[in-house]
Amino acid sequence: VRGVAGSVEHVAAVEKCLIRKSGPNYFVEIHIEVDGKLSVFDGHEIAHQVKDALITARIGIWDVAVHVEPYPHRRRTESPLN
């Protein structure tokens, strides 16, 4: 799962990957890192590409939730907004 997601163009890193199984299907929650200077629209499009790549990989994934983080990722305590 990490390999497929990481191979999508503009994905700089896969931060977290959680997988749960229900019956024969897998449900994935994945956090990807993309260039923090990209627009929200571009980050959203990359997230959809990751979801599509995982579902079409034919590895039993039924649904994917993709969270987009800025790269390089900073911890919340390091945020300039705090």
Order of alpha helices (4+ residues) and beta strands (2+ residues): alpha-beta-beta-alpha-beta
